[in-house]
Amino acid sequence: MCGTLNPDGLVIIPTFPPSREVLKAFLECGFSLSGKPKIPEPYEDIWFIKQIKEGESLTGQFFKIHLCGENDRFAVQILKIGHTLRTDRTAFEEYAAAKREASVHIERSDIFAYKRGRLHGMPIIKDKIKSSASDGRNSGCSAKDQ
């Protein structure tokens, strides 16, 4: 979403773990292997990070890439959230308002308070995802469909 302090990217690959060629490509583009999620397995997510050296507003910030397998529950959930925000104006507005409200924590350099604060916009998104799944509508939940 616009205004993020540290942008993220999501790359979904058909098989996990990634091949040596995929890993090498990220490293050759200046990314460093950063780690993996601190959540219980199973997950298919490896993190790469790169400091942004050019650009007006994000110079010095870090760009994180999540390299995920197509069955990773994190990746599937992110796709559902993105689909909901693109297709439901009310959900987008409420989530954006929660992020704006939480942004005061960024000014205080408290990124964790910001992340907790923006979660106040998540209940409507989760409700929309559940309702679209229960009434048979496609919620955009498959990595293959995106």
Secondary structure, DSSP 8 states (H G I E B T S, - for coil): -TT-SS-EEEEEESSSS--HHHHHHHHHTT-EEEE--SS-S---EEEEEEE--SSTTTTT-EEEEEEEETT-HHHHHHHHHHHHHHH-HHHHHHHHHHHHHHTHHHHTT-HHHHHHHHGGGHHHHHHHHHHHHHTT---S--GGG-
